[in-house]
Amino acid sequence: MPPTPQPTGPTTAPTTEAVRRLVATLLPGRRAEVRPAGAGLVHDTWWVGTGHVLRLATSGSVSTRLRREVRLRDLLRPHVPVPVPSSVAAGEWAPGLAYTLDTRLPGETAEARDVTAGGEEDLAGLLSALRDIRTARVVPLGVPKVLPRSLDHLRREAGPAAQRLDEEGEFDAARLKQLTAHAVAQLGSGADAVLVHHDLKGEHLIVSPDGRVRGVLDWADAIVGDPAEDIAGLAVAVGARAAVRSATLAGYGARICLRGLWLARCDVLIRLAAVPRGPDTTGPRALPRTQLERAWEPILLELVSDG
């Protein structure tokens, strides 16, 4: 999964009082507690009571993406088999800066709860639906077309990262040698461009107590591009085995599944190596370590190829 794009232009951070005033106008007569869910580089997110999530863009470029996301979700909702949030109010919270007040989907994220076989079927349905939506319907919304990434370039970038992690006792660099130049050539992207969520990390998948996927959040990074990117995201979010099983159920062949798997594996090596060392179970490397373990799960599909 590639890094989240950085916003451009000046940014403005909302204050707690500004958020309270906005919520009071959006939900008149209701006394809903507001509290930050965490500030990010893309937008600030606030919990509003127990039923809503308020997201506020902090730059003009992010406003464009947030408005696009609201329109895209409305288009997707009748076609995808898993819920996506609904915007109950949208507008500007400051001049040129957009907001959306969304319904909060019940459940925990995939970082806190594993998906079951039923959840894998949900993910397969999601991948199938995204592939089947005509790209001509989403491009007019402003969803950008993005060329496939070079797996050869990514492999070369992951090499020094793997070596550094090996020296630090975090990873056996010899494992990356499985991705040979011949394999890279075989796994070049020849798939048709489809609608891609492009940020299917664990925190964006809502999972119910029975392991079913009951929501997919944050469509701001959606693109028209390589379907292997979403398989890569799932490998990092729910593990290589579950990701490949889901993609296979969705009708993707071995080549696309393996391409997604190796995109994920190279990405997590680069990401982990960029984070300063810390404790095994806490600190800034804790989540990247977990993501590394998920993406590098061995799978039977690596022993076969259907082209």
ZAFI-340683 format. One record per residue (C-alpha): residue in one letter; x, y, z; residue number from 0. Coordinates in steps of 0.5 Angstrom, whole numbers, plus 500, padded with zeros to 3 digits. Example, Ala and Ser with C-alpha at 12.3 -4.5 7.8 and 13.67 -1.06 7.14 Angstrom:
<atoms>
<rest = A; X = 525; Y = 491; Z = 516; nr = 0>
<rest = S; X = 527; Y = 498; Z = 514; nr = 1>
</atoms>
This chain:
<atoms>
<rest = M; X = 500; Y = 500; Z = 500; nr = 0>
<rest = P; X = 503; Y = 507; Z = 498; nr = 1>
<rest = P; X = 504; Y = 512; Z = 503; nr = 2>
<rest = T; X = 498; Y = 517; Z = 503; nr = 3>
<rest = P; X = 499; Y = 523; Z = 499; nr = 4>
<rest = Q; X = 501; Y = 529; Z = 503; nr = 5>
<rest = P; X = 497; Y = 536; Z = 502; nr = 6>
<rest = T; X = 499; Y = 542; Z = 499; nr = 7>
<rest = G; X = 498; Y = 549; Z = 500; nr = 8>
<rest = P; X = 497; Y = 552; Z = 507; nr = 9>
<rest = T; X = 493; Y = 549; Z = 513; nr = 10>
<rest = T; X = 489; Y = 551; Z = 518; nr = 11>
<rest = A; X = 487; Y = 547; Z = 524; nr = 12>
<rest = P; X = 480; Y = 547; Z = 528; nr = 13>
<rest = T; X = 480; Y = 549; Z = 535; nr = 14>
<rest = T; X = 475; Y = 545; Z = 540; nr = 15>
<rest = E; X = 471; Y = 551; Z = 540; nr = 16>
<rest = A; X = 470; Y = 552; Z = 533; nr = 17>
<rest = V; X = 468; Y = 544; Z = 532; nr = 18>
<rest = R; X = 463; Y = 545; Z = 538; nr = 19>
<rest = R; X = 460; Y = 551; Z = 534; nr = 20>
<rest = L; X = 459; Y = 547; Z = 528; nr = 21>
<rest = V; X = 456; Y = 541; Z = 531; nr = 22>
<rest = A; X = 451; Y = 545; Z = 534; nr = 23>
<rest = T; X = 449; Y = 548; Z = 528; nr = 24>
<rest = L; X = 449; Y = 541; Z = 524; nr = 25>
<rest = L; X = 445; Y = 538; Z = 530; nr = 26>
<rest = P; X = 441; Y = 543; Z = 533; nr = 27>
<rest = G; X = 437; Y = 541; Z = 540; nr = 28>
<rest = R; X = 442; Y = 536; Z = 541; nr = 29>
<rest = R; X = 448; Y = 536; Z = 546; nr = 30>
<rest = A; X = 453; Y = 531; Z = 543; nr = 31>
<rest = E; X = 460; Y = 531; Z = 546; nr = 32>
<rest = V; X = 465; Y = 532; Z = 541; nr = 33>
<rest = R; X = 472; Y = 529; Z = 542; nr = 34>
<rest = P; X = 478; Y = 529; Z = 537; nr = 35>
<rest = A; X = 479; Y = 522; Z = 534; nr = 36>
<rest = G; X = 486; Y = 524; Z = 532; nr = 37>
<rest = A; X = 489; Y = 529; Z = 528; nr = 38>
<rest = G; X = 492; Y = 527; Z = 521; nr = 39>
<rest = L; X = 496; Y = 530; Z = 515; nr = 40>
<rest = V; X = 490; Y = 530; Z = 511; nr = 41>
<rest = H; X = 484; Y = 532; Z = 515; nr = 42>
<rest = D; X = 482; Y = 532; Z = 523; nr = 43>
<rest = T; X = 477; Y = 527; Z = 525; nr = 44>
<rest = W; X = 472; Y = 528; Z = 531; nr = 45>
<rest = W; X = 468; Y = 524; Z = 534; nr = 46>
<rest = V; X = 461; Y = 527; Z = 535; nr = 47>
<rest = G; X = 457; Y = 523; Z = 541; nr = 48>
<rest = T; X = 456; Y = 516; Z = 539; nr = 49>
<rest = G; X = 453; Y = 516; Z = 532; nr = 50>
<rest = H; X = 457; Y = 521; Z = 528; nr = 51>
<rest = V; X = 464; Y = 522; Z = 526; nr = 52>
<rest = L; X = 466; Y = 530; Z = 523; nr = 53>
<rest = R; X = 472; Y = 530; Z = 519; nr = 54>
<rest = L; X = 475; Y = 537; Z = 517; nr = 55>
<rest = A; X = 480; Y = 539; Z = 511; nr = 56>
<rest = T; X = 486; Y = 543; Z = 513; nr = 57>
<rest = S; X = 488; Y = 545; Z = 507; nr = 58>
<rest = G; X = 484; Y = 547; Z = 500; nr = 59>
<rest = S; X = 487; Y = 541; Z = 496; nr = 60>
<rest = V; X = 484; Y = 536; Z = 502; nr = 61>
<rest = S; X = 478; Y = 540; Z = 501; nr = 62>
<rest = T; X = 477; Y = 538; Z = 494; nr = 63>
<rest = R; X = 479; Y = 530; Z = 496; nr = 64>
<rest = L; X = 474; Y = 530; Z = 501; nr = 65>
<rest = R; X = 468; Y = 533; Z = 497; nr = 66>
<rest = R; X = 470; Y = 528; Z = 492; nr = 67>
<rest = E; X = 470; Y = 523; Z = 497; nr = 68>
<rest = V; X = 462; Y = 524; Z = 499; nr = 69>
<rest = R; X = 460; Y = 524; Z = 492; nr = 70>
<rest = L; X = 464; Y = 518; Z = 490; nr = 71>
<rest = R; X = 461; Y = 514; Z = 496; nr = 72>
<rest = D; X = 454; Y = 516; Z = 494; nr = 73>
<rest = L; X = 455; Y = 513; Z = 487; nr = 74>
<rest = L; X = 458; Y = 507; Z = 491; nr = 75>
<rest = R; X = 453; Y = 505; Z = 496; nr = 76>
<rest = P; X = 448; Y = 502; Z = 491; nr = 77>
<rest = H; X = 453; Y = 497; Z = 488; nr = 78>
<rest = V; X = 458; Y = 495; Z = 494; nr = 79>
<rest = P; X = 456; Y = 489; Z = 499; nr = 80>
<rest = V; X = 459; Y = 493; Z = 505; nr = 81>
<rest = P; X = 457; Y = 499; Z = 508; nr = 82>
<rest = V; X = 460; Y = 506; Z = 507; nr = 83>
<rest = P; X = 459; Y = 512; Z = 511; nr = 84>
<rest = S; X = 453; Y = 517; Z = 509; nr = 85>
<rest = S; X = 454; Y = 524; Z = 510; nr = 86>
<rest = V; X = 449; Y = 527; Z = 514; nr = 87>
<rest = A; X = 451; Y = 534; Z = 513; nr = 88>
<rest = A; X = 457; Y = 537; Z = 508; nr = 89>
<rest = G; X = 460; Y = 544; Z = 507; nr = 90>
<rest = E; X = 465; Y = 549; Z = 509; nr = 91>
<rest = W; X = 467; Y = 550; Z = 516; nr = 92>
<rest = A; X = 472; Y = 556; Z = 514; nr = 93>
<rest = P; X = 473; Y = 559; Z = 508; nr = 94>
<rest = G; X = 475; Y = 554; Z = 502; nr = 95>
<rest = L; X = 476; Y = 548; Z = 508; nr = 96>
<rest = A; X = 471; Y = 543; Z = 507; nr = 97>
<rest = Y; X = 467; Y = 538; Z = 512; nr = 98>
<rest = T; X = 463; Y = 532; Z = 512; nr = 99>
<rest = L; X = 459; Y = 530; Z = 518; nr = 100>
<rest = D; X = 458; Y = 522; Z = 517; nr = 101>
<rest = T; X = 454; Y = 517; Z = 520; nr = 102>
<rest = R; X = 459; Y = 512; Z = 525; nr = 103>
<rest = L; X = 459; Y = 505; Z = 523; nr = 104>
<rest = P; X = 458; Y = 500; Z = 529; nr = 105>
<rest = G; X = 464; Y = 495; Z = 530; nr = 106>
<rest = E; X = 472; Y = 495; Z = 531; nr = 107>
<rest = T; X = 477; Y = 496; Z = 526; nr = 108>
<rest = A; X = 481; Y = 490; Z = 523; nr = 109>
<rest = E; X = 487; Y = 492; Z = 527; nr = 110>
<rest = A; X = 483; Y = 490; Z = 533; nr = 111>
<rest = R; X = 479; Y = 484; Z = 531; nr = 112>
<rest = D; X = 480; Y = 479; Z = 526; nr = 113>
<rest = V; X = 476; Y = 477; Z = 520; nr = 114>
<rest = T; X = 473; Y = 470; Z = 519; nr = 115>
<rest = A; X = 472; Y = 466; Z = 513; nr = 116>
<rest = G; X = 465; Y = 470; Z = 512; nr = 117>
<rest = G; X = 469; Y = 477; Z = 512; nr = 118>
<rest = E; X = 473; Y = 474; Z = 507; nr = 119>
<rest = E; X = 467; Y = 473; Z = 503; nr = 120>
<rest = D; X = 465; Y = 481; Z = 504; nr = 121>
<rest = L; X = 472; Y = 483; Z = 502; nr = 122>
<rest = A; X = 471; Y = 479; Z = 496; nr = 123>
<rest = G; X = 465; Y = 482; Z = 494; nr = 124>
<rest = L; X = 468; Y = 489; Z = 495; nr = 125>
<rest = L; X = 473; Y = 487; Z = 490; nr = 126>
<rest = S; X = 469; Y = 485; Z = 485; nr = 127>
<rest = A; X = 464; Y = 491; Z = 486; nr = 128>
<rest = L; X = 470; Y = 496; Z = 485; nr = 129>
<rest = R; X = 472; Y = 492; Z = 479; nr = 130>
<rest = D; X = 465; Y = 492; Z = 476; nr = 131>
<rest = I; X = 464; Y = 499; Z = 476; nr = 132>
<rest = R; X = 465; Y = 503; Z = 470; nr = 133>
<rest = T; X = 471; Y = 507; Z = 471; nr = 134>
<rest = A; X = 467; Y = 512; Z = 466; nr = 135>
<rest = R; X = 462; Y = 514; Z = 472; nr = 136>
<rest = V; X = 468; Y = 515; Z = 477; nr = 137>
<rest = V; X = 473; Y = 519; Z = 473; nr = 138>
<rest = P; X = 468; Y = 525; Z = 472; nr = 139>
<rest = L; X = 467; Y = 526; Z = 480; nr = 140>
<rest = G; X = 475; Y = 527; Z = 479; nr = 141>
<rest = V; X = 477; Y = 521; Z = 481; nr = 142>
<rest = P; X = 484; Y = 521; Z = 478; nr = 143>
<rest = K; X = 487; Y = 516; Z = 474; nr = 144>
<rest = V; X = 494; Y = 513; Z = 476; nr = 145>
<rest = L; X = 499; Y = 509; Z = 472; nr = 146>
<rest = P; X = 501; Y = 502; Z = 476; nr = 147>
<rest = R; X = 507; Y = 502; Z = 480; nr = 148>
<rest = S; X = 514; Y = 499; Z = 478; nr = 149>
<rest = L; X = 515; Y = 493; Z = 482; nr = 150>
<rest = D; X = 522; Y = 493; Z = 480; nr = 151>
<rest = H; X = 523; Y = 500; Z = 482; nr = 152>
<rest = L; X = 520; Y = 498; Z = 489; nr = 153>
<rest = R; X = 524; Y = 492; Z = 489; nr = 154>
<rest = R; X = 531; Y = 496; Z = 489; nr = 155>
<rest = E; X = 528; Y = 501; Z = 494; nr = 156>
<rest = A; X = 526; Y = 495; Z = 499; nr = 157>
<rest = G; X = 533; Y = 492; Z = 498; nr = 158>
<rest = P; X = 537; Y = 497; Z = 503; nr = 159>
<rest = A; X = 531; Y = 497; Z = 507; nr = 160>
<rest = A; X = 531; Y = 489; Z = 508; nr = 161>
<rest = Q; X = 539; Y = 489; Z = 509; nr = 162>
<rest = R; X = 538; Y = 495; Z = 515; nr = 163>
<rest = L; X = 532; Y = 491; Z = 518; nr = 164>
<rest = D; X = 537; Y = 485; Z = 518; nr = 165>
<rest = E; X = 542; Y = 488; Z = 521; nr = 166>
<rest = E; X = 538; Y = 490; Z = 527; nr = 167>
<rest = G; X = 535; Y = 483; Z = 528; nr = 168>
<rest = E; X = 528; Y = 485; Z = 525; nr = 169>
<rest = F; X = 528; Y = 481; Z = 518; nr = 170>
<rest = D; X = 532; Y = 476; Z = 514; nr = 171>
<rest = A; X = 534; Y = 480; Z = 508; nr = 172>
<rest = A; X = 535; Y = 473; Z = 504; nr = 173>
<rest = R; X = 527; Y = 473; Z = 504; nr = 174>
<rest = L; X = 527; Y = 479; Z = 499; nr = 175>
<rest = K; X = 531; Y = 475; Z = 494; nr = 176>
<rest = Q; X = 525; Y = 471; Z = 493; nr = 177>
<rest = L; X = 523; Y = 477; Z = 488; nr = 178>
<rest = T; X = 527; Y = 475; Z = 483; nr = 179>
<rest = A; X = 528; Y = 480; Z = 476; nr = 180>
<rest = H; X = 524; Y = 474; Z = 473; nr = 181>
<rest = A; X = 519; Y = 474; Z = 478; nr = 182>
<rest = V; X = 518; Y = 482; Z = 477; nr = 183>
<rest = A; X = 518; Y = 481; Z = 469; nr = 184>
<rest = Q; X = 512; Y = 476; Z = 470; nr = 185>
<rest = L; X = 508; Y = 480; Z = 475; nr = 186>
<rest = G; X = 508; Y = 487; Z = 471; nr = 187>
<rest = S; X = 501; Y = 490; Z = 471; nr = 188>
<rest = G; X = 497; Y = 488; Z = 465; nr = 189>
<rest = A; X = 491; Y = 488; Z = 468; nr = 190>
<rest = D; X = 485; Y = 493; Z = 466; nr = 191>
<rest = A; X = 485; Y = 499; Z = 470; nr = 192>
<rest = V; X = 479; Y = 499; Z = 475; nr = 193>
<rest = L; X = 476; Y = 503; Z = 481; nr = 194>
<rest = V; X = 481; Y = 502; Z = 487; nr = 195>
<rest = H; X = 480; Y = 504; Z = 494; nr = 196>
<rest = H; X = 488; Y = 505; Z = 495; nr = 197>
<rest = D; X = 488; Y = 505; Z = 502; nr = 198>
<rest = L; X = 485; Y = 499; Z = 505; nr = 199>
<rest = K; X = 489; Y = 499; Z = 511; nr = 200>
<rest = G; X = 486; Y = 496; Z = 518; nr = 201>
<rest = E; X = 484; Y = 502; Z = 521; nr = 202>
<rest = H; X = 479; Y = 503; Z = 515; nr = 203>
<rest = L; X = 476; Y = 496; Z = 515; nr = 204>
<rest = I; X = 470; Y = 496; Z = 520; nr = 205>
<rest = V; X = 469; Y = 489; Z = 523; nr = 206>
<rest = S; X = 463; Y = 486; Z = 527; nr = 207>
<rest = P; X = 464; Y = 481; Z = 533; nr = 208>
<rest = D; X = 463; Y = 475; Z = 528; nr = 209>
<rest = G; X = 468; Y = 477; Z = 524; nr = 210>
<rest = R; X = 464; Y = 480; Z = 518; nr = 211>
<rest = V; X = 466; Y = 486; Z = 515; nr = 212>
<rest = R; X = 461; Y = 491; Z = 516; nr = 213>
<rest = G; X = 464; Y = 498; Z = 513; nr = 214>
<rest = V; X = 469; Y = 501; Z = 509; nr = 215>
<rest = L; X = 472; Y = 508; Z = 511; nr = 216>
<rest = D; X = 476; Y = 513; Z = 508; nr = 217>
<rest = W; X = 475; Y = 513; Z = 500; nr = 218>
<rest = A; X = 479; Y = 520; Z = 499; nr = 219>
<rest = D; X = 485; Y = 516; Z = 496; nr = 220>
<rest = A; X = 481; Y = 513; Z = 491; nr = 221>
<rest = I; X = 484; Y = 512; Z = 484; nr = 222>
<rest = V; X = 483; Y = 509; Z = 477; nr = 223>
<rest = G; X = 488; Y = 504; Z = 477; nr = 224>
<rest = D; X = 492; Y = 498; Z = 479; nr = 225>
<rest = P; X = 487; Y = 493; Z = 482; nr = 226>
<rest = A; X = 493; Y = 490; Z = 485; nr = 227>
<rest = E; X = 494; Y = 496; Z = 490; nr = 228>
<rest = D; X = 488; Y = 494; Z = 494; nr = 229>
<rest = I; X = 490; Y = 487; Z = 494; nr = 230>
<rest = A; X = 496; Y = 489; Z = 497; nr = 231>
<rest = G; X = 492; Y = 494; Z = 502; nr = 232>
<rest = L; X = 489; Y = 488; Z = 505; nr = 233>
<rest = A; X = 495; Y = 484; Z = 505; nr = 234>
<rest = V; X = 498; Y = 489; Z = 510; nr = 235>
<rest = A; X = 491; Y = 490; Z = 514; nr = 236>
<rest = V; X = 488; Y = 482; Z = 514; nr = 237>
<rest = G; X = 494; Y = 478; Z = 512; nr = 238>
<rest = A; X = 497; Y = 475; Z = 506; nr = 239>
<rest = R; X = 493; Y = 469; Z = 506; nr = 240>
<rest = A; X = 486; Y = 472; Z = 507; nr = 241>
<rest = A; X = 488; Y = 478; Z = 502; nr = 242>
<rest = V; X = 489; Y = 472; Z = 497; nr = 243>
<rest = R; X = 483; Y = 468; Z = 499; nr = 244>
<rest = S; X = 479; Y = 474; Z = 498; nr = 245>
<rest = A; X = 482; Y = 476; Z = 491; nr = 246>
<rest = T; X = 481; Y = 469; Z = 489; nr = 247>
<rest = L; X = 474; Y = 469; Z = 491; nr = 248>
<rest = A; X = 473; Y = 476; Z = 487; nr = 249>
<rest = G; X = 476; Y = 472; Z = 481; nr = 250>
<rest = Y; X = 483; Y = 475; Z = 480; nr = 251>
<rest = G; X = 488; Y = 470; Z = 478; nr = 252>
<rest = A; X = 495; Y = 468; Z = 481; nr = 253>
<rest = R; X = 499; Y = 474; Z = 477; nr = 254>
<rest = I; X = 495; Y = 480; Z = 480; nr = 255>
<rest = C; X = 495; Y = 476; Z = 487; nr = 256>
<rest = L; X = 502; Y = 475; Z = 487; nr = 257>
<rest = R; X = 503; Y = 482; Z = 485; nr = 258>
<rest = G; X = 499; Y = 485; Z = 490; nr = 259>
<rest = L; X = 503; Y = 481; Z = 495; nr = 260>
<rest = W; X = 510; Y = 483; Z = 493; nr = 261>
<rest = L; X = 507; Y = 491; Z = 493; nr = 262>
<rest = A; X = 505; Y = 490; Z = 500; nr = 263>
<rest = R; X = 512; Y = 486; Z = 502; nr = 264>
<rest = C; X = 516; Y = 491; Z = 499; nr = 265>
<rest = D; X = 512; Y = 497; Z = 502; nr = 266>
<rest = V; X = 512; Y = 494; Z = 509; nr = 267>
<rest = L; X = 520; Y = 493; Z = 509; nr = 268>
<rest = I; X = 521; Y = 501; Z = 507; nr = 269>
<rest = R; X = 516; Y = 503; Z = 512; nr = 270>
<rest = L; X = 519; Y = 499; Z = 518; nr = 271>
<rest = A; X = 526; Y = 501; Z = 516; nr = 272>
<rest = A; X = 524; Y = 509; Z = 516; nr = 273>
<rest = V; X = 522; Y = 508; Z = 523; nr = 274>
<rest = P; X = 527; Y = 509; Z = 529; nr = 275>
<rest = R; X = 527; Y = 503; Z = 533; nr = 276>
<rest = G; X = 523; Y = 502; Z = 539; nr = 277>
<rest = P; X = 520; Y = 497; Z = 544; nr = 278>
<rest = D; X = 518; Y = 490; Z = 541; nr = 279>
<rest = T; X = 510; Y = 491; Z = 543; nr = 280>
<rest = T; X = 510; Y = 499; Z = 544; nr = 281>
<rest = G; X = 513; Y = 505; Z = 540; nr = 282>
<rest = P; X = 513; Y = 507; Z = 533; nr = 283>
<rest = R; X = 515; Y = 501; Z = 530; nr = 284>
<rest = A; X = 509; Y = 496; Z = 534; nr = 285>
<rest = L; X = 504; Y = 497; Z = 528; nr = 286>
<rest = P; X = 509; Y = 497; Z = 522; nr = 287>
<rest = R; X = 512; Y = 490; Z = 525; nr = 288>
<rest = T; X = 505; Y = 487; Z = 526; nr = 289>
<rest = Q; X = 504; Y = 489; Z = 518; nr = 290>
<rest = L; X = 510; Y = 486; Z = 516; nr = 291>
<rest = E; X = 508; Y = 480; Z = 519; nr = 292>
<rest = R; X = 502; Y = 480; Z = 516; nr = 293>
<rest = A; X = 504; Y = 481; Z = 509; nr = 294>
<rest = W; X = 510; Y = 476; Z = 509; nr = 295>
<rest = E; X = 505; Y = 470; Z = 511; nr = 296>
<rest = P; X = 507; Y = 465; Z = 507; nr = 297>
<rest = I; X = 502; Y = 462; Z = 502; nr = 298>
<rest = L; X = 501; Y = 456; Z = 497; nr = 299>
<rest = L; X = 500; Y = 461; Z = 491; nr = 300>
<rest = E; X = 507; Y = 463; Z = 491; nr = 301>
<rest = L; X = 509; Y = 456; Z = 489; nr = 302>
<rest = V; X = 504; Y = 456; Z = 483; nr = 303>
<rest = S; X = 502; Y = 461; Z = 477; nr = 304>
<rest = D; X = 497; Y = 461; Z = 473; nr = 305>
<rest = G; X = 499; Y = 467; Z = 469; nr = 306>
</atoms>
